[in-house]
Amino acid sequence: MDLSVNGKRALVTGASGGLGLHFAGVLAEAGAEVTLAARREDKVARAAEDLRQRGFTADAATLDVTDPDSVTALFDAQSFDIVVNNAGIADSQPALEMAAADFERVLATNLTGVFTVAQAAARTMQDRGGSIVNIASILGLRVSGHVAAYAASKAGVVQLTKALALEWARHDIRVNALCPGYIETPINAGFFATDAGRAVIRRIPQRRLGTPGDLDGALLLLASDASAYMTGSVIAVDGGHLVSGL
């Protein structure tokens, strides 16, 4: 099986940090020419420069996935073989206390933004095919407390992925979703060191958090031609969390 994306043009949204930046590095190491896109122009430019300093082909683009004009401008200027729809925001608050504006803000980025980018990408891929990888979450498949907006948005991404896969398969455009479980990052490390955090880890069958590197194989599978006959698939990388006992 060849997981190489050598010579492919790849776009990663939300790539100024976190998993988006990690995904951009993984694709670059596998041979792709990568465009890192995010709202924070200075930060994403530095991220692209870091990849170039490591010998990879990378550039930066300013992109706000909630602004259709911003998305259109990017795809008018460039075309891509691979699009990783990663941009997203989190929100944690009780549903009874959530303002409608907060709910709508999460869906605007996490769901509508994913659609806007995927649609723009597909319009450029109609005659040559391509791969769109939507980053969802296990919270789109199984819920937790105080994440109503986030869980709803990611569940929407899962169903959107399947709907777009059905419509665009005739154009050889593959649309699949990657659903990370709990991945340890510098931002959440403090929580997982607490009693409450350790209790969460005990509910994961593998008894550990994931690392960004645990997502690499699934990402490269979906981005590369190794998944040429896969579309509408939803892959969870979660240490067995979704199949844990109730």
N, C-alpha and C positions, 0 to 999 in steps of 0.2 A: 504494500500500500504506500502510495506516494502522497505525503502531506505537504509537499512543496507548493508554494505560491510564487515561484520564481518568475519575475517579469510581469506579474499582475499589478494593476493599479488598485490600491485599497484606500478607502476612506474610513476613518474611525471618528465618530462624533463623541463629544464629551471627553476629549482626549488630553485635556490639560493636566490631568492628575488621576489618581485612583486606578480603577480597572481599565478605563479607557486608555490611559497612558501605557499601562501594562500590555493591553491588547495590541496597541500600535507597535510596541517593541517586539512582541511575539511574531507579528506578521512581517516586520522588517527583517528579523533574524531568519525567517523562512523564505526570504527572497523578494518580498513585495516592495514596490515603491509606494510609500505610505504618505497620505495627507492626514495630518492631525487637525481636527476642527473643534473649536470651542468658542464660547462667548468672550473669554478673557484673552484678549489679543496678545498681551505681553507674555503671559504664562504659557500659552500654547506655542508661541514662537520660540521660547526657551526650550520647551520640550522637544520640538523638532530639531533645534540646533544640537541638543544633547545626542539625539540619534545620529545626526550627521557626523558628529565628532567621533562616534563609535564606528563610522565607516558605512552607515546605511544611507539609502536614498529616502529623504523625508522632507516634506514642506509643511507649512502651517496655513490654516485658513480661519478667518473669523466667521463664526456661524452661530446664529440663534435659531434653534429648531422651532421656536414658537412664532417666528416671523417668516411667513411664506416668501416674502421678497428676498430675505437673506438666503433661504434655501435655494430659490430659483437662481439667484446670482452665482452661487457656487457651482451648480450643475450646468449653467450656461458656459462657465469658464473651463470646466474639467469634466471628464467622464471617468468612470471607475468600473473595474471588473468585480470588485468586492466592496460591499458597504456593511460596516458594523454599526448598527443603530444602538449606540450605548448611552447617549445623553439622557440623564434622568435626575430627578430630585427626590429626596425622602421627606416624609412628614410623619410625626408621631404625636398624636393627641387623641383624647377620647372623642368618639363620634358625636356625642351629645354637645360637646363644647366647640366643635369645628365650625368655623365660618364657611359659608358657601364659597367665598373667594379663595379660601385655602384649598378647598376640595378642587375647585376649577383650575387653580394654579398647578396642582400636581398632575391632573389629567392633561392640561395643555402641553406640558413638557413630556410626560412619560407615555402618553397615548397618541394625542393629536400630533405631537412632534415626530413620533415614530412613523406615523402614516405619511406626514408631509414629506419627510426625507425618503421614505420607501417609494412613494409615488414619483417623486422627482428622479430618483435613481432608475426606476423601471422605465420611465419614458426614454432614458438614454440607452437602456439595455435591450429595447424591444427587438432590434435587428441582429443582436450578437450574443444575447444571453448574459448571465451574471449570477452572483450569489449575494443575497441579502441575509445578514444574520442579525436578528432582533434580540437584544439582551432583555430578558424578562426576569423572573425570580420565582423561587419556590413559593413565595407569598402570592403569586398568581395562580397557584394550584392548591394551596392550603393556607388558611388564614391564621393570624395571631391577633392579639389585642392591640388596640390603639393605632392600627395602620389601615383604617378603612379606605382612605383615598389611595394610598400606595398599592394596597392589595387589589383594589378595583382596577387601577391603571394597569397593573401587570397582568391581571386576568384578561383585560382587554387586549393587551399585546399578544397574549397566547392565541386568542381567537382571531385577532387581526392577521397574525402570521398564517394561520390555516386558510383564511379567506383569500388572502393575497396569493398564497401558494396555488390555490385552486385556479384562480383567474389567470395567473401569469405563467403557468407551466407550459402553455402552448408557445410561449416566447423563449423557452429555455431559461427562464429566470427562476432560480430556486430561492425560496423564502423559508427559513427555518428559525427556530428560537432556542436560545441557550438560557437555562434557568439556574443561576447559581444559588447554592444554599448559603449558610452563614460562612462568610469569608473573613478571616482576620485581617484587619488593617490597622494602621496607627491610630485612626479615629476611634475604633471600637475596642481596642486592646484593653483600655482601662475598665470598661464594663465587663468584659469577659474574665477579668481577674477578680471580680466581686463574687459573693455567694450567689447572687441571682444569675450572673453570667455563667458560673460553673454549673449551675442547675440546667441551663440551656444546653450546655455541651454534653451533659450526661444523657440528654434525650436524643442525641445524635447516635445512631447505632455504631458508627466507627469511633465514637468517644473523642472526637477532636474537631476543631474548626478546619475549614478548608483554607488553602493558601491561594493566592492568585495563580501560581503555577499549576494548581490542580485543574484549572480551566483550559490550559493550553491545548491539550489533546482534542477536546471537543470543539474548541474554536477553530483549530486548523482543519479538522475533519469537515466542518460545515463550510469553511471558506474555500477549501481546495476542491479539486476535481475528484478527490477520493469519495465525495458524497454526490457524485453526478446523478445518481438515481434516488436522491433523498430530497423531498420538498414537503413542507407542511409538518415536519418533524419538530418535536419539542423534547429537548434533552436536558434532564436535571443532573446537576453535578453537586451533590449535597451530602455525601457520606451516608446515604440511606435514610435521610431525615424524613422524606415523604412516605417511606414504608414503615416508619417506626410505629410501635403499638400505641393504641389509644389508652 
